[in-house]
């Protein structure tokens, strides 16, 4: 008589246990692999919450491995390898971006991401090849020596229970914004970010937008106004001034005489630029000023905004300028595969993307004179072709940290105004930028006395040191709450409009305070470029909301505008 189905699992377990008793060293091998997994988590996870979540993640991955191979040994070995690799990648990312790995890094992995890693860490591909050669024979050996067999139904049940536990811990304890900056809890943070990302995608999709409207769809699809390409227009230089703002806004800070003059426009006015980033992610502002949209529309996924938008959004400042005959270029201070920058900027309408490799930059942090010289070379090369030029120039000298003196040879007579060494170094680098900019303007005037240039400068975000300077007596917890609520005090920099042989048009319409996503409108109007229907509609929002974009009506205006662009086919697949 065949054994009852209810007895089969017990019989299978008994056979496995009998086999393990016959050769106990095999069972010890499997136990050692699981102990190694726990040890890896013990070394990188801190606190009862993170430890519990990481152990549930281990149970989840091991259960999936057992469901696939039916052997707990190979499941443990694969879990150990996966955890070790993820922790190594998380530490590598932290060294580059000061952020640990998240679920979206894995969800959005692409050729550019891998290319960037092996470009910046050329030894990585050899380590991958060597590791593969060593690991595959070991995995085969573990597979052969494993005495246990697990039923797939039981393994899937274990995966389901552990997944419910991960969700139960993650949902009531959402990841706080500062946690990825700590450089620890790699596996638990990864698991928690996975729960948050899936929840966000299910609720909002990739990008926030209000429900589809047939009336608005017809409006959004209105034909684009023609632009007279024969009309003379100024060359436009959009200048991203890394981490720059008027630090005299902080109490007790001493600055050199005339320091604040640099932040004024040609009309003598000082204007405030409200970014969506503070302390680091330049690409938020890059997205704002090229696409004219809000990174905050991507919610918890805004860190990946350029990777998500690449190839999916075909509306932007360069795109609009191209319809008026402009040839568009970008001088990018890093490698073009960083966060899909090249593909993203091509989507925005940048025709000529020149990255650090193209410029033969020996180091990503170059003095600003390097990038101004690159801009002069580009203008000299492309100007004879007749069309007006749009050139997006990044500066990098004022990038963190300010705890070391960057290129002291460029300021041999510098004397700090008497702040902390870090603040004085920050101000010194701003003085370097000011001098390099003045020399750049002088060179343009001398070389092209008949050409017109519009230069629009802006600070991409405040430096990381600003938060502790603006309100030094504020408790850290309260400071974190204000940053989380996008208190403009921590997100405000400057924007300025200058002209060479050219008086910027419509400066009266450039508001005293402007959200970053509106800068393309100011640039086009200052250059005398007619707005296409999408920017004309966005200008109405700008006037209606007094220069505020995403925060206007709690995001309703931005969601409505995103839907218009989706209905017009300018945003696809999001």
Buried (B, 14 or more C-beta within 10 A) or exposed (E): EEEEEEEEEEEBBEEBEEBBEEEEEBBEBBEEBBEBBBEBBEEBBEEEBBBBBBBBBBBBBBBBBBBEBBBBBBBBBBBBBBBBEBBBBBBBBBEEBBBBBBBBBBBBEEEBBBBBBBBBEEEBEEEBEEEEEEBEEEBEEBEEBBBBBBBEEBBBEBBEBBBEBBBEBBEEEBBEEEBBBBBBBBBBBBBBBBBBBEBBBEEBEBBBBBEEBEEBBEBBEEEEEEBEEEEEBBBBBBBBBBBBBBBBBBEEBBBBEEBBEBBBBBBEEBBBBBBBBBBBBBBBBBBBBBBBBBBBBBBBBBBBBBBBBBBBBBBBBBBBBBBBBBBBBBBBBBBBBBBBBBBBBBBBBBBBBBBBEBBEBEEEBBBBBBBBBBBBEBBEEBBEEEBBBBBBBBBBBBBBEBEEBBBEEBBEEBEBBEBEEBBBBBBBBBBBBBBBBEBBBEBBEEEBEEBBBBBBBBBBBBBBBBBEBBBEEBEEEEBBEBBEEBBBBBBBBBBBBBBBEBEBBBBEEBBEBBBBBBBBBBBBBBBBBBBBBBBEBBBEBBEEBEBBBBBBBEBEBBBBBBBBBBBBEBBEEB
